[in-house]
Amino acid sequence: MNMTHYMELLAVNQPWNLLIFMAIPIILAETLAITELYLLFTRKFTGLAYELNRFSGVVVGIYFIGIIFYIMTNAVIPITKAGDWRTFIDVIAVGSYVIAGLPLVFIAFQDLGLINKKLEHEKRLKIHVICVALFLVFGHIAMIFGMLDPTVFGYVPETMLH
């Protein structure tokens, strides 16, 4: 089956790429999302759930800095230079994956006190929730478009050109 570069990245070098680019960041981000919901409902901003929320937010944000750097230097720039995008769905899948990491980086910077230090707790919490929501939206866009077969939109694999 033909696949987007997003899906190809996850499929090659099994199981390592799947772990590095999907399992680890998604487990951390889902932990962040679940603890975020718990904090919103309970308003308990101390204890294990709060600490797990901050830990997962900082780690996944820093982790995504590495992922974004890797994807940009090893996929986006070379694929763009070579003109090898597999239709617009490929661009959307890879682009959305990269964009999905940015709100998590923002959360890490906020939780580390690098930004929004002077905002009151409720405003920082609101930003946190918005960033988690943005991650979920863009992450799911990446997954949906990444799973599409690019030939549906006119991509012709190189093997079919010969």
N, C-alpha and C positions, 0 to 999 in steps of 0.2 A: 504494500500500500504506500502511496505517496503521502508525505507528511510535511507540515510546516517545520521551519527551523526550530521553533519552540519545542515541538514534540520530538524532533530528532535529537535535540540536546538531552531531553529526558530519557530517550531510548538507547543512546549509545553509552558505552563504558558502564554497562550494568554491573552491579546495582549502584555504583558510586554517584553518577550524575543524578539519578533519581533521588538519592539520599541528600546530596548537596544542594540541588536546586529545587526540590519539592518537599521532601519529608522534613528535613530540619527546619527550614523557614516556615513551613505551614504549621508544624507542631507548635513552634514558638508563637506564631501569629494567632493561632486558634486559642492557645493558652491565654494570650493577651486579651483576645475578644471575650472569652468565657469569664475571665476574672473581671474584665471591664463591666460586664453585665451584672455580676455579683456585687461589685462595688456600687453600681448605680442603684440597685434595688435595696441593698442593706445600708448604704452610706457609712460602712465601717472602713475607715481609712487608716486602719492599723491592723496588724496581724498577718497571718500567712497569705491570705488572698491578696492583700495589698502589696506585700513584699514580692510575691510571685508575679503580680502584674508589673511592677516596676522592673524586676529582673528580666522577664520575658520581653518587655518593651525595649529595654536597653540592649539586650543581646541580639534580638532580631533586627533592630535598627542598625547596629554596628555590622552585623552579619550581612545585611543587605547592601551596605556600602561596598563590601567585597564583591558581592554578586553583581551589582550594577557596574562596577569597574570591569569585572571579567566579561560580562555580556557586551558592554560597549566596545572594549578593545578586541575581543575575540569573535564577536558576531556582528554587531550593528555596523561598525566602521568597515570591516573587510567585506561584508555582504553588500553594503551600499556602494563601496568603491568598485566592486566587481559587477554590480547590477544583477545580483543573484537572488533578489527577493522573489518568493513564490506567490505572487499576486498580493493584493492589498490585505488579504487575511493573514498572511505571514507578518507583514508590517504591524498590523493591529495586535497580533498575538505577542510578538516580541516586545513591541512598544508598550503594551499594557502591562506586561510583566515587569519591565523596568520602572514604569510609572507607579505601579503598585508598591514598590519598595520605598518610594520617596516619603509617603506619610509615616512609614515606620521609622525612617531615619529621623524625621521631625520629632516623633515621639521620643526616640532615644536622646536626642539633643535636649528636649524639654525635661525629660526625667533626670538627665545628668546635670541640669541647671545651667546649660549653656545658652538657652534662650527662654524667654517668657518668665524670667526669675521674679519679676516685680508684679506679675499678674496674681490676682487672688486665686485661691484653690479652685473655686467653682469655674472660673474662666479657663484655667488650665485643664480641668476635667472635661469641659465642653470641647476643647481643642483635641484632647485625647480621643474622645468618642468620635468626633468628625474624622480624625485620621484613621481610626480603626475601620470606620464605614468606607472611607475612600479606598483603603487597602482591599477590603472585601469586594467592592465593586470592580476595581481594576484587575484584581487577581482572578475573579470569575470571568471577566471579559477575556483575559489572556487564556484561561483554560478552555473556554468555549471555542474561541477562534483557533486556538492551537490544535484542537482536536479535529478541525475540519480538514478534508482532503483538498489541497489547493487546486487539483485538476478540475474541481467543480466550477472554479472561477477562471479557467482558461490556462492554468499552468501546464506546460508541456515538459515533462522530465527529459533530461539530456539523453537518456537511453532511448527515448522514442524519436529523437531527432535524427538518429543515424540509420 
